[in-house]
Each structure stands twice: as structure tokens, then as C-alpha cells.
Amino acid sequence: MTLSDLPATIQTLLNQAQKTGEPLTITQNGIPFVIISPIKKKSLLETLSTLEPLDEDFAIELIN
């Protein structure tokens, strides 16, 4: 399902959560029912820092 498939009210709430970065709690009869939390994107350096080191040697060929 895509965002455009959702009703406009829900799209607005999700866009607000994305802008603020804060989770959106939906309640039913005053009791939390579901929490929608935007995914926080990692920077390239954060992503690369989580990778396991390679155990392979790579041949490097220099071209003059």
C-alpha cells in the first residue's frame, strides 16, 4: 500500500510525523492503539560503519 492510497487525513498526519520526526500515537477510547514512527535515515558514514570487514584481498591494478 502506498501513501497515496490512504485517506487525506491520514496522509496529513503521517506527513506531520515525518516533518517533526516524532512518533504518532493513535488511541482508541483513550487507550494507545498503534504508534506510527518515521524511519530515521542513516548517513552513508553511519551505514558503512556497521558493515563487517571483508576477509578478501583485492588485487589493485594501477593504470598509468
Backbone torsions as a table, in degrees:
resi	resn	phi	psi	omega
1	MET	NA	138.1	179.0
2	THR	-103.9	164.0	179.7
3	LEU	-57.9	-37.2	-178.1
4	SER	-68.2	-17.3	177.4
5	ASP	-79.0	-13.5	-177.1
6	LEU	-87.3	154.2	176.3
7	PRO	-58.9	153.0	-175.8
8	ALA	-57.0	-37.8	-179.6
9	THR	-61.2	-44.0	179.9
10	ILE	-68.7	-39.1	177.3
11	GLN	-58.7	-43.0	179.7
12	THR	-62.5	-44.4	179.4
13	LEU	-64.5	-41.5	179.6
14	LEU	-67.2	-39.3	177.2
15	ASN	-63.0	-38.6	177.7
16	GLN	-63.8	-43.9	179.1
17	ALA	-62.7	-37.9	179.3
18	GLN	-67.4	-41.6	-179.7
19	LYS	-65.1	-42.9	-176.8
20	THR	-82.9	-24.2	-176.2
21	GLY	78.4	3.3	-177.8
22	GLU	-95.6	145.0	177.2
23	PRO	-65.1	152.6	178.8
24	LEU	-111.0	119.9	179.3
25	THR	-102.1	124.8	176.7
26	ILE	-104.9	129.7	-177.6
27	THR	-109.7	157.2	174.4
28	GLN	-130.1	117.9	-176.0
29	ASN	56.3	38.1	177.7
30	GLY	78.7	2.8	-179.1
31	ILE	-110.6	130.6	178.4
32	PRO	-53.2	129.9	-176.0
33	PHE	-110.6	-43.6	-179.9
34	VAL	-152.2	147.3	175.5
35	ILE	-117.5	128.1	176.0
36	ILE	-109.8	122.0	-176.7
37	SER	-123.9	129.6	178.6
38	PRO	-65.9	145.8	177.5
39	ILE	-79.5	127.5	179.3
40	LYS	-87.2	121.9	-179.5
41	LYS	-76.1	138.8	176.8
42	LYS	-92.1	150.9	174.5
43	SER	-72.9	164.4	178.7
44	LEU	-59.2	-41.2	-180.0
45	LEU	-64.6	-39.4	177.4
46	GLU	-63.6	-42.1	179.0
47	THR	-63.9	-47.5	-179.4
48	LEU	-63.5	-33.1	-178.5
49	SER	-68.8	-17.3	-179.7
50	THR	-92.6	-6.0	-178.3
51	LEU	-77.0	145.0	176.5
52	GLU	-74.9	146.2	177.3
53	PRO	-65.6	148.7	177.4
54	LEU	-82.3	142.0	178.2
55	ASP	-98.4	15.3	-177.5
56	GLU	-106.6	148.1	171.7
57	ASP	-95.4	136.0	178.1
58	PHE	-107.4	133.7	176.0
59	ALA	-78.4	128.9	178.8
60	ILE	-109.8	123.2	179.2
61	GLU	-110.1	120.6	178.7
62	LEU	-89.4	133.2	179.1
63	ILE	-106.4	122.9	178.9
64	ASN	-93.8	NA	NA
